[in-house]
């Protein structure tokens, strides 16, 4: 690891050179790409080798072959440069049509699967060179109070790990700006032709083998708490780490799982899965787009925050297509 003195003497352009060589595997092509002479590339490689104490690239008849150390560094160097380019680009006027910025969005996986399709459609039309990184957000294990359950999301926003977070909670600290994207509730996801589709009672539901989406493997979820309030229990036969995997599993079994209604409406059919109204209310919640107020001074982040509005409209349209939707008055 570089110490403080070494870092002060380092040249960021050397990392750009490293990136180009590892992609081109050829001194001449690297020189052309960076608008340098072959001699300048060779000189830069010498500085890199001294800085990182490794040969990094070996000349062979097939070109410049990276050493094991260079291959190990390729990913971290790419991440450093991507972040540096993103930081520098914030100083320039933001123009979505030509911008090459990468933005980070954090969201629970089912919310990402609902919001991303319309967002990507908008990006193709309005910002074809903008890139998006999606990071899965998870509630704190065992925490039932929504505001506290998502405290790690607030920390990631303030650390700029993500630019915008999609959080299923209304208790948002005042230093953040929130926008409600849509309201959500749950349906039961089962394979087409499942026995529950013919006769769905609370007792029969509890008798089934249940699947829970849980990245940590904890089988206790919000459904267990609601069942407990009604004096009921269930058997959780399986936990899986994400909602799409849950659809794949229930499509080929008699297991039943509770998933967000819009997610089921958009993605269940391709797995041969259908949504059923639960025999008791499983609760509802709002999905909010959240960003630090200070971060919205960045025109690019403000643009991304506004871009989530079309996703709301598409999401609501798909929501209306779900059969058996219970209207709230």
C-alpha positions in Angstrom: 0.0 0.0 0.0 1.2 3.5 -0.8 2.1 5.6 2.2 1.4 9.3 2.4 4.8 10.3 1.0 4.6 7.9 -1.9 1.1 9.0 -2.8 2.2 12.7 -2.9 4.8 11.8 -5.5 2.5 9.6 -7.5 1.1 10.7 -10.9 -2.5 9.8 -11.6 -1.6 9.7 -15.3 0.4 6.6 -14.5 -2.8 4.8 -13.6 -4.3 6.0 -16.9 -1.3 4.5 -18.7 -1.7 1.2 -16.7 -5.4 1.0 -17.8 -4.5 1.6 -21.4 -1.7 -1.0 -21.5 -3.8 -3.6 -19.8 -6.5 -3.1 -22.3 -4.4 -2.7 -25.5 -1.6 -5.2 -24.6 0.7 -3.3 -27.0 3.0 -0.3 -26.6 2.3 1.2 -30.0 -1.5 1.0 -29.7 -1.3 2.4 -26.2 0.8 5.3 -27.5 -1.8 6.0 -30.2 -4.7 5.8 -27.8 -3.1 8.3 -25.3 -1.5 10.5 -28.1 2.0 9.8 -26.8 5.2 8.5 -28.4 6.2 4.9 -27.8 9.2 6.2 -25.9 7.0 8.1 -23.5 4.9 5.0 -22.9 8.0 2.9 -22.2 9.3 5.7 -19.8 5.9 5.8 -18.0 6.0 2.0 -17.6 9.4 2.2 -16.0 8.0 4.7 -13.5 5.0 2.5 -12.8 7.3 -0.5 -12.2 9.4 1.4 -9.7 6.3 2.8 -8.0 4.6 -0.6 -7.7 7.7 -2.7 -7.3 6.7 -5.2 -10.0 7.5 -5.8 -13.7 3.8 -5.4 -14.4 4.0 -6.2 -18.1 6.3 -8.6 -19.9 7.2 -8.2 -23.6 6.3 -11.3 -25.7 5.7 -12.0 -29.3 2.0 -11.7 -28.6 2.4 -8.3 -27.0 2.6 -7.0 -23.4 1.4 -9.7 -21.1 0.4 -8.6 -17.6 2.0 -10.2 -14.6 -0.1 -11.7 -11.8 0.3 -8.5 -9.8 -0.9 -6.4 -12.8 -3.9 -8.7 -13.3 -4.7 -8.3 -9.6 -4.5 -4.5 -9.8 -6.6 -4.1 -12.9 -10.0 -4.0 -11.1 -8.9 -1.6 -8.3 -7.2 0.7 -10.8 -10.4 0.8 -13.0 -12.5 1.6 -9.9 -10.1 4.4 -8.8 -10.1 6.0 -12.3 -13.9 5.7 -12.7 -14.4 7.5 -9.4 -11.8 10.1 -10.3 -13.5 10.8 -13.6 -16.9 11.0 -11.9 -15.5 13.6 -9.4 -13.8 15.7 -12.1 -16.9 15.6 -14.3 -19.0 17.2 -11.6 -17.0 20.4 -12.1 -18.2 20.6 -15.7 -21.7 21.8 -16.8 -23.9 18.7 -16.9 -25.3 17.8 -20.3 -27.1 14.5 -20.2 -27.0 14.0 -23.9 -23.2 13.8 -24.0 -22.3 13.1 -20.4 -20.2 9.9 -19.6 -20.8 10.0 -15.9 -21.5 6.9 -13.8 -24.2 7.3 -11.2 -24.9 5.0 -8.3 -28.4 3.9 -7.3 -29.0 1.9 -4.1 -32.3 0.0 -3.8 -33.8 -3.3 -2.5 -33.6 -5.8 -5.4 -37.3 -6.0 -6.1 -37.5 -2.2 -6.3 -34.6 -2.1 -8.7 -36.3 -4.7 -10.9 -39.4 -2.4 -11.1 -37.6 0.9 -11.6 -34.7 0.0 -13.8 -36.6 -1.0 -17.0 -38.3 2.4 -17.6 -35.2 4.3 -16.4 -33.0 2.5 -18.9 -35.5 3.3 -21.6 -35.2 6.9 -20.8 -31.4 6.8 -20.6 -31.2 5.2 -24.1 -33.2 8.1 -25.5 -31.9 11.1 -23.5 -28.5 10.1 -22.1 -27.0 7.2 -24.1 -23.5 7.5 -22.6 -24.5 7.8 -18.9 -23.8 4.7 -16.9 -25.6 3.3 -13.8 -24.3 1.2 -11.0 -26.9 -0.5 -8.9 -26.2 -1.5 -5.4 -28.5 -3.7 -3.4 -29.6 -2.1 -0.1 -30.6 -4.2 2.8 -32.3 -3.4 6.1 -30.4 -3.9 9.4 -31.0 -7.5 10.5 -33.7 -7.9 13.1 -34.6 -4.2 13.0 -38.4 -3.7 12.6 -38.5 0.2 12.9 -38.1 1.3 9.2 -36.2 4.5 9.9 -33.5 2.6 11.8 -33.6 -0.5 9.6 -32.3 1.6 6.7 -29.7 3.6 8.5 -26.9 2.0 6.5 -28.5 3.4 3.3 -28.3 6.9 4.8 -24.6 6.3 5.6 -23.9 5.2 2.0 -25.6 8.3 0.7 -23.6 10.6 2.8 -20.4 8.8 1.9 -21.4 9.1 -1.8 -21.2 5.3 -2.2 -24.5 5.8 -4.0 -26.0 9.0 -5.4 -29.7 8.2 -4.9 -31.2 5.5 -2.7 -34.7 3.9 -3.0 -35.9 3.3 0.5 -39.1 1.7 1.7 -39.4 4.0 4.7 -41.0 7.4 5.4 -38.9 8.4 8.4 -36.2 10.2 6.5 -33.8 12.5 8.4 -34.2 16.2 7.6 -30.8 16.5 5.9 -32.1 14.4 3.0 -34.7 15.2 0.3 -37.2 12.5 -0.5 -39.7 11.9 -3.3 -42.4 9.2 -3.1 -42.2 7.1 -6.2 -45.1 4.7 -5.5 -47.0 2.8 -2.9 -46.5 -0.9 -2.7 -48.1 -3.9 -1.0 -47.6 -7.7 -1.3 -49.1 -10.6 -3.1 -48.4 -14.4 -2.8 -46.3 -15.7 -5.6 -47.0 -19.3 -6.6 -46.6 -21.4 -9.7 -49.5 -21.5 -12.2 -51.9 -24.3 -11.2 -50.8 -24.3 -7.6 -53.3 -25.9 -5.2 -53.7 -22.5 -3.3 -55.2 -20.9 -6.4 -58.3 -23.1 -6.1 -58.9 -22.7 -2.4 -56.9 -20.0 -0.5 -57.7 -19.8 3.2 -55.5 -18.6 6.1 -55.2 -22.2 7.4 -54.2 -23.6 4.0 -51.7 -20.8 3.5 -50.0 -21.6 6.8 -49.8 -25.3 6.0 -47.7 -24.7 2.9 -44.0 -24.7 2.6 -42.8 -21.1 2.5 -39.9 -19.4 0.9 -38.4 -16.2 2.3 -36.1 -13.7 0.5 -33.3 -13.1 2.9 -29.7 -12.3 2.0 -28.5 -13.3 5.5 -30.5 -16.6 5.6 -32.6 -15.4 8.5 -36.0 -17.2 8.0 -38.0 -14.9 10.2 -39.6 -12.1 8.3 -42.4 -9.5 8.4 -45.0 -12.2 7.4 -44.1 -14.2 10.6 -44.7 -11.1 12.7 -48.1 -10.5 11.0 -49.1 -14.2 11.4 -48.1 -14.1 15.0 -50.5 -11.2 15.6 -53.2 -13.6 14.4 -52.1 -16.5 16.4 -50.7 -18.3 13.4 -47.3 -19.7 12.4 -45.7 -21.1 9.3 -42.8 -23.3 8.2 -40.1 -21.6 6.2 -38.6 -24.4 4.1 -36.1 -22.2 2.2 -34.5 -18.8 2.1 -32.9 -17.4 -1.1 -30.9 -14.2 -1.5 -33.0 -12.2 -4.0 -36.5 -11.9 -5.4 -35.8 -13.0 -8.9 -34.3 -16.3 -7.6 -37.5 -16.7 -5.5 -39.6 -16.6 -8.7 -37.4 -19.3 -10.3 -37.7 -21.6 -7.3 -41.5 -21.2 -6.8 -42.0 -21.8 -10.5 -40.8 -25.4 -10.1 -42.2 -26.3 -6.7 -45.3 -25.9 -4.4 -43.6 -23.3 -2.3 -45.3 -20.0 -1.7 -43.6 -16.6 -1.1 -44.8 -13.1 -0.5 -43.3 -10.5 -2.9 -44.0 -6.9 -3.8 -47.1 -6.6 -6.1 -45.4 -4.6 -8.9 -42.4 -6.8 -9.0 -44.7 -9.9 -9.5 -46.7 -8.0 -12.2 -43.7 -7.2 -14.2 -41.6 -10.3 -13.9 -43.6 -13.4 -12.7 -45.1 -14.4 -16.1 -41.8 -15.3 -17.6 -41.3 -17.8 -14.9 -44.9 -19.2 -15.1 -45.7 -17.7 -11.7 -48.9 -16.0 -10.7 -49.8 -13.6 -7.9 -52.6 -14.3 -5.5 -54.3 -12.0 -3.0 -53.1 -13.0 0.5 -55.8 -14.3 3.0 -54.8 -11.5 5.4 -53.3 -8.0 4.9 -49.5 -8.2 4.7 -49.2 -4.4 5.0 -48.1 -1.7 2.6 -45.4 0.8 2.3 -44.1 3.7 0.2 -40.9 3.6 -1.9 -39.1 6.9 -1.6 -36.2 8.2 -3.7 -33.8 9.8 -1.2 -30.7 12.0 -1.8 -28.7 14.3 0.5 -29.8 17.9 0.1 -26.3 19.0 -0.4 -25.7 16.4 -3.1 -28.6 17.8 -5.2 -26.5 20.9 -5.7 -24.6 18.7 -8.2 -26.6 19.2 -11.5 -26.0 15.6 -12.5 -27.4 14.1 -9.3 -30.3 16.4 -9.5 -31.0 15.3 -13.0 -30.8 11.6 -12.0 -33.2 12.3 -9.1 -35.7 13.8 -11.5 -35.2 11.0 -14.0 -37.0 8.7 -11.5 -40.3 10.4 -12.2 -40.9 8.6 -15.5 -40.2 5.3 -13.7 -43.0 6.2 -11.3 -45.5 6.6 -14.2 -44.5 3.3 -15.9 -44.6 1.5 -12.5 -48.1 2.8 -11.8 -49.3 1.7 -15.2 -48.1 -1.9 -14.6 -49.6 -1.7 -11.1 -53.1 -1.1 -12.6 -52.8 -4.2 -14.8 -52.6 -6.6 -11.9 -55.9 -8.6 -11.6 -57.6 -8.6 -8.3 -56.1 -5.3 -7.1 -57.8 -4.2 -3.9 -58.7 -0.6 -4.0 -58.0 1.5 -0.9 -60.5 4.2 0.0 
